[in-house]
Amino acid sequence: MELLHSGKVRDVYADGDDLILVASDRISIYDVVLPTPIPDKGRLLTALSVWWFEQLADLVPNHVISTTDVPAEFAGRAIRCRRLEMVPVECVARGYLTGGGLKEYQRTGAVSGVALPRGLVEASILPEPIFTPSTKAPVGEHDEPITFAEVVDKVGAETAERLRQITIDVYRRGAELAADRGILVADTKLELGWTPDGTLMLGDELLTSDSSRFWPAESYQPGRVQFSYDKQYVRDWATDSGWDKQGPAPEVPAEVVEATRARYVDVYERLTGNRWA
């Protein structure tokens, strides 16, 4: 195998005509990789992605070839997948207002050019899910929100509309399935790419704790920051630490690592119904 790319969390290897996508235990926030890993994180992300790919296979095709035909040293944290020409856009859907979307709304009354009603607050549910794409930045640089018109400029009108529709459809289905299990999906980020025959497919990860904000439905209350089953806990620690969000990042305290791992495990179990071994 040949290492093609080492990303913020995943390493990509070439194996003949296929790719081996390996999820590490690295964690990144604000587009900076932290020096402290989260134990089991790569295996949890892989298992949750695979579960979601299976749930949504009838809605949109995905890049998975096999979860077992992978090198032994990567077992449990790797997927054998198809090669895709990735779309140069981060496809984001939001059903609730939080994070960078909230900050943009407070400045402009809109998110990625989508105008929203007045008077929304932290964690407000949106009238309907919205497509809020962003740039796809290299490691160490920050993704920046873009408008739908800018997506059209990048990929053309027909592809832009397909990206928007797939992103919203995946979000709606994912949010519905999660809600049945007591989890709210505030937002999620998708990666899509083209196969050589022109099929648009889901790639990378899907509806994981790294690509989505998950909130427990039983404690949801708009107007305040929600308990989060994702890496928002690490973001909050980083903000309180006084770190300037530029690399190199500080070491993450052991108690933050432990609490973060527990959240990854908890949401995996709640969503899939499977015990984490």
Secondary structure, DSSP 8 states (H G I E B T S, - for coil): -EEEEE-SSEEEEEETTEEEEEE-S--EETTEE-SS--TTHHHHHHHHHHHHHHHTTTTS-B-EEESSSS-GGGTTSEEEE---EE-SSBEEEEEE--HHHHHHHHHHSEETTEE--TT--TT-EEEEEEE--B----TTS---B--HHHHHHHH-HHHHHHHHHHHHHHHHHHHHHHHTTTEEEEEEEEEEEE-TTS-EEEES--S-TTTEEEEEGGG--TTS----SSTHHHHHHHHHHT--S-SS-----HHHHHHHHHHHHHHHHHHH-----
